[in-house]
Amino acid sequence: MAKTIESLMKEKRIFEPPKEVVEKSNIKKFMDAHGIKTIDELYKRAEDQEWFWGELAKELHWFKKWDKVVTGEAPYYRWFEGGKTNIAYNAIDRHVKNGKGDKIAYIWEGELGEVRKITYEEFYREVNKLANGLKSLGIKKGDKVGIYLPMIPELPIAMVACAKIGAVHSVVFSGFSAKALEDRLVDAECKALITADGYYRKGEPLNLKEKADEAVAASPLIEHVVVVRRLGDAISVNMVEGRDVWWDELVKDKPDECEAEVMDAGDLLFLMYTSGTTGKPKGVMHVHGGYQVAVSQTLRFVFDLKDDDVWWCAADIGWITGHSYIVYGPLILGVTSVLYEGAPTYPQPDRFWEIVEKYKVTVFYTSPTAIRLFMRFGEQWPKKHDLSSLRLLGTVGEPINPEAWIWYYEVIGGKRCPIMDTWWQTETGQFIITPLPVTPLKPGSATFPFPSLAAEVFDDEGHPVTGQGGKLVLTKPWPGMLVGLYKQKERYEQTYWSRFPGVYLAGDVARKDEDGYFWIQGRADDVLNVAGHRIGTAEVESALVSHPAVAEAAVVGKPDPIKGSSIQAFVILVEGAEPSDDLKKELVKHVSVEISPIARPDSIIFVPDLPKTRSGKIMRRVVASLVKGEDPGDVTTLRNPEVVDEVKKLIEEEKAREGR
Ligand code: WTA
């Protein structure tokens, strides 16, 4: 959003944290325990990563203590080397053994209003049964298991069950198409898939098994498909003899105890596919040891969770936010979380606020897109509900414009709840740049690197700069960091560690102000951030050109008041194909089927040609500036500079047609 960036630059207000929040905070307690008097002193002391993360790792269970907190060098740091552990043991066994089994782990609310409250003990037993079930299917340590489930309790149960037996899960967002699922199952070499018959979205039953079947048919390594009965009679599904088994039948006679596999700290826990600048999505690899410390301890200090809190991270578990902060982080801390199946505005725009009131949610975390959507519906919806249980708020996924920040702060937080604007990525696994509840806040700034971590804004030569835009880099390792991209060593080194050797390149543009606050401005590469979802322009383009009528395509982001960016596609048709509105609709549908409705172009413009370099590469940057109404700069070196004006004219015509 152009407006966002402008207003970010001018934002000067500072919001001091409420005294009682500071006094009771986990971070203050940690400081007191270590004789640390001021926040500055904490940041200073925490620069000693060996000490800081070593202290925090002691909060968790280890079968064998680590030899060294962090060792190795970029791009292959190793955390807690020599340590033996299992994240599932920390997430569940520990609580049951410590007498916390009766505490509620998840309050699940289905879209139609069904409620399931699951205690740690119940969760533990369900995990063990499934873990034993998976073992009976021949799944062992190191095997990859695909998980394609909606937001139901079986999703975290399946993840933790895999972790418990040392299998590696690869969760695919349930909104992805069969084709996208297939790509991920094949790349990850999954041996089994856990899915469901279907789920409800906006009140409609959706058939998930059908999509899973299509993907599995093209994934030769899959031997077993485990199916959760979510819809039951509401839908009919086809079970393949010898391959498919109902979850309830698989676990029926399985023991509810299962020893956790002893894992090395550096053993693989999961793969999470995410979009990059080029090619197909890449499988980001996370491991047991560092990740478990990272997600639990950042959650403990940033969102300040305590025993009596009700935490609600309103993301989908199909993304990293859900992995780290709906599943592993909260379970390890032993807190009660809300898990909501459905759409934020179903059946009415106050569904979220109804849930906050009903379960007395104390800490709430969502995306700027959701906040802007709620702003548009108006404050009468949250005003219908008692939101006084809230103590802290958070956002993630995209820059938050100060207008949305202030609305969130005033209308949802009643001017009493600090807002934790957390910057991080699938690759980082954990919060990196984030306030603590004691940090004075500037609306729109994610503030500072978490204690003991380090970030900078670099100019093109790799010099740290202040007060101007540049490339966001991380200059020290962090425990939740990815260990690589699955089967793509070179791409890993190239993408993140080669631009400035030894330093992690995040792919975002940011600015650091004179007080050291970071202001994240958006992606620097060909990745779009649409409603907080990462979408590679290359993926959408290749989906478009896979349609027989399309010769070439370019996809760029267009500023959008709610979603941050919307997807604008330019399409060159093959000889003989006729441009029409029907064809546009067909292409939009085609992208939904190839990837997902979340990657659907919001608008398509047919063009005779696109600006290209002399070697024939489409200049997406030029097209992107035309879409934003900006000056495309010097275009004289293009092979076809005359096309620039033509494309500009077509964009203006489209705008006029849309009536904007
Ligand atoms: C963007 C989501 C501004 C950023 C956890 C990053 C943000 C990408 C913020 C990662 C924030 C995330 N402010 N931008 N607080 N948080 N981003 O991998 O562009 O889905 O690179 O991880 O989201 O998206 P991912």
Boltz pocket constraint, residues with backbone or C-beta under 6 A from the ligand:
constraints:
  - pocket:
      binder: B
      contacts: [[A, 274], [A, 319], [A, 320], [A, 321], [A, 395], [A, 396], [A, 397], [A, 398], [A, 399], [A, 400], [A, 421], [A, 422], [A, 423], [A, 424], [A, 425], [A, 426], [A, 427], [A, 433], [A, 446], [A, 506], [A, 507], [A, 508], [A, 520], [A, 521], [A, 522], [A, 523], [A, 529], [A, 532], [A, 533], [A, 534]]
      max_distance: 6.0
